[in-house]
Amino acid sequence: MRAMRIHRHGDPSVIQDDDVPRPAPGPGEVLIRVAGTSFNPSDLGVRRGLMPAGLPFTLCGDVSGTVTTTGDRVIGRIVAAAADYVVAPAADLVAAPATIPLAHAAAIPIAGLTAWQAVFDHAKLAPGMRVLINGAGGGVGGFAVQLARHAGAHVTATASARSAAAVRAQGADEVVDYSTTPLPAGPFDAVLNLVHLEPERAGTLVALGGVLVSITLPVGLHFVARNDPGQLAELVALIDAGIVRVDVAAVRPLTELPAVHRDAEAGRLRGKTVLIP
Ligand SMILES: NC(=O)c1ccc[n+]([C@@H]2O[C@H](COP(=O)([O-])OP(=O)(O)OC[C@H]3O[C@@H](n4cnc5c(N)ncnc54)[C@H](OP(=O)(O)O)[C@@H]3O)[C@@H](O)[C@H]2O)c1
């Protein structure tokens, strides 16, 4: 079967299209025929050697697909999904949304869980709160805007012209173009920071008693999203209820993974990019 792997760290050319044996599930694991995976910026860190990973390493941490033994349609945050087949712990998988194409559901796990935890666990958004979502045009932002609105918050989002319409459609009350306009003055009850932001600037955006949540360094109150299949199942329920949309900006063949990395590093990607084997 195909697996997109790195054998050494470096630029996107280190990503190889390898022919490898189909993996065999161990105790508590299942074999998934991959319908889709998706690109996340953390894959760049793995490829460059900035994040720990044993080599050779199969890239991509989101999966949607079919369990070979049962035919169950599942999604999950796993490892080594850039392949035709992948094994994963059954406990890490949840039923895929019934209302969207299975391949598109690969856009959900990492970005969706990160947004969920930012909105509900860390910022604890509630009706009437005024929130700034900085970096709403990205994969996490697409879920964060919708979940913040679902929580009843008033959403101000930053996005450039190419993402503004999508971010508005996701429910942002105001969209500020970060490429032409300074960050809005605030202060906000909560700031969800999804992009690089100078710490001294971050502090001035938050009201007294407010909360600053950041998924990127160097801003404080940084958190690293954890896997939580229970939260993932709750998110799937919101998707099937029509409350959250899965916006897939691009669908590309898995073999284009090196080109996707190049596009990401050149700032040419927006929203979620799904890759299909
Ligand atoms: N801590 C964690 O657990 C965790 C989890 C997931 C992701 N992350 C990190 O969080 C960041 C976002 O992840 P992602 O998946 O959403 O990334 P992404 O999809 O690659 O985000 C790309 C978007 O960032 C926007 N952007 C770039 N510079 C900006 C700026 N100065 N101001 C506002 N928006 C800007 C662009 O929006 P426009 O299209 O509007 O130009 C672009 O569409 C990445 O650094 C990722 O590594 C951390």
The ligand as an SDF file (V2000), in Angstrom:
LIG
                    3D

 48 52  0  0  0  0  0  0  0  0999 V2000
   -1.6880   24.1980   20.4030 N   0  0  0  0  0  0  0  0  0  0  0  0
   -2.3090   23.2710   19.6780 C   0  0  0  0  0  0  0  0  0  0  0  0
   -2.7250   22.2260   20.1860 O   0  0  0  0  0  0  0  0  0  0  0  0
   -2.5400   23.5090   18.2140 C   0  0  0  0  0  0  0  0  0  0  0  0
   -3.4810   22.7270   17.5290 C   0  0  0  0  0  0  0  0  0  0  0  0
   -3.7200   23.0170   16.1710 C   0  0  0  0  0  0  0  0  0  0  0  0
   -3.0170   24.0430   15.5480 C   0  0  0  0  0  0  0  0  0  0  0  0
   -2.0830   24.7420   16.2430 N   0  0  0  0  0  0  0  0  0  0  0  0
   -1.3420   25.8530   15.6210 C   0  0  0  0  0  0  0  0  0  0  0  0
   -2.2690   26.9100   15.4800 O   0  0  0  0  0  0  0  0  0  0  0  0
   -2.0400   27.6280   14.2820 C   0  0  0  0  0  0  0  0  0  0  0  0
   -3.2980   27.6480   13.4460 C   0  0  0  0  0  0  0  0  0  0  0  0
   -3.6270   26.3370   13.0320 O   0  0  0  0  0  0  0  0  0  0  0  0
   -4.5310   26.1450   11.7350 P   0  0  0  0  0  0  0  0  0  0  0  0
   -4.6470   24.6860   11.4840 O   0  0  0  0  0  0  0  0  0  0  0  0
   -5.7720   26.9480   11.8620 O   0  0  0  0  0  0  0  0  0  0  0  0
   -3.5560   26.8220   10.6570 O   0  0  0  0  0  0  0  0  0  0  0  0
   -3.8130   27.1980    9.1550 P   0  0  0  0  0  0  0  0  0  0  0  0
   -5.0440   26.5530    8.6710 O   0  0  0  0  0  0  0  0  0  0  0  0
   -2.5470   26.9140    8.4560 O   0  0  0  0  0  0  0  0  0  0  0  0
   -4.0270   28.7830    9.2130 O   0  0  0  0  0  0  0  0  0  0  0  0
   -3.7710   29.4830    8.0530 C   0  0  0  0  0  0  0  0  0  0  0  0
   -4.5040   30.8050    8.1430 C   0  0  0  0  0  0  0  0  0  0  0  0
   -3.8370   31.6790    9.0270 O   0  0  0  0  0  0  0  0  0  0  0  0
   -4.2780   32.9830    8.7040 C   0  0  0  0  0  0  0  0  0  0  0  0
   -3.2830   33.9890    9.0630 N   0  0  0  0  0  0  0  0  0  0  0  0
   -1.9760   34.0210    8.7200 C   0  0  0  0  0  0  0  0  0  0  0  0
   -1.3780   35.0970    9.2550 N   0  0  0  0  0  0  0  0  0  0  0  0
   -2.3290   35.7900    9.9490 C   0  0  0  0  0  0  0  0  0  0  0  0
   -2.3260   36.9640   10.7320 C   0  0  0  0  0  0  0  0  0  0  0  0
   -1.2120   37.7020   10.9110 N   0  0  0  0  0  0  0  0  0  0  0  0
   -3.4760   37.3490   11.3210 N   0  0  0  0  0  0  0  0  0  0  0  0
   -4.6000   36.6440   11.1650 C   0  0  0  0  0  0  0  0  0  0  0  0
   -4.6730   35.4990   10.4310 N   0  0  0  0  0  0  0  0  0  0  0  0
   -3.5360   35.0790    9.8300 C   0  0  0  0  0  0  0  0  0  0  0  0
   -4.5610   32.9700    7.2150 C   0  0  0  0  0  0  0  0  0  0  0  0
   -5.8580   33.5110    7.1170 O   0  0  0  0  0  0  0  0  0  0  0  0
   -6.4230   34.3200    5.8380 P   0  0  0  0  0  0  0  0  0  0  0  0
   -6.8490   33.2590    4.8670 O   0  0  0  0  0  0  0  0  0  0  0  0
   -7.5240   35.0920    6.4500 O   0  0  0  0  0  0  0  0  0  0  0  0
   -5.2950   35.1740    5.2960 O   0  0  0  0  0  0  0  0  0  0  0  0
   -4.5500   31.4920    6.8330 C   0  0  0  0  0  0  0  0  0  0  0  0
   -5.7330   31.1150    6.1370 O   0  0  0  0  0  0  0  0  0  0  0  0
   -0.8410   26.9540   13.6210 C   0  0  0  0  0  0  0  0  0  0  0  0
    0.3240   27.6440   14.0090 O   0  0  0  0  0  0  0  0  0  0  0  0
   -0.8390   25.5550   14.2290 C   0  0  0  0  0  0  0  0  0  0  0  0
    0.4490   24.9860   14.2400 O   0  0  0  0  0  0  0  0  0  0  0  0
   -1.8370   24.5090   17.5630 C   0  0  0  0  0  0  0  0  0  0  0  0
  1  2  1  0
  2  3  2  0
  2  4  1  0
  4  5  1  0
  4 48  2  0
  5  6  2  0
  6  7  1  0
  7  8  2  0
  8  9  1  0
  8 48  1  0
  9 10  1  0
  9 46  1  0
 10 11  1  0
 11 12  1  0
 11 44  1  0
 12 13  1  0
 13 14  1  0
 14 15  2  0
 14 16  1  0
 14 17  1  0
 17 18  1  0
 18 19  2  0
 18 20  1  0
 18 21  1  0
 21 22  1  0
 22 23  1  0
 23 24  1  0
 23 42  1  0
 24 25  1  0
 25 26  1  0
 25 36  1  0
 26 27  1  0
 26 35  1  0
 27 28  2  0
 28 29  1  0
 29 30  1  0
 29 35  2  0
 30 31  1  0
 30 32  2  0
 32 33  1  0
 33 34  2  0
 34 35  1  0
 36 37  1  0
 36 42  1  0
 37 38  1  0
 38 39  2  0
 38 40  1  0
 38 41  1  0
 42 43  1  0
 44 45  1  0
 44 46  1  0
 46 47  1  0
M  CHG  2   8   1  16  -1
M  END
$$$$
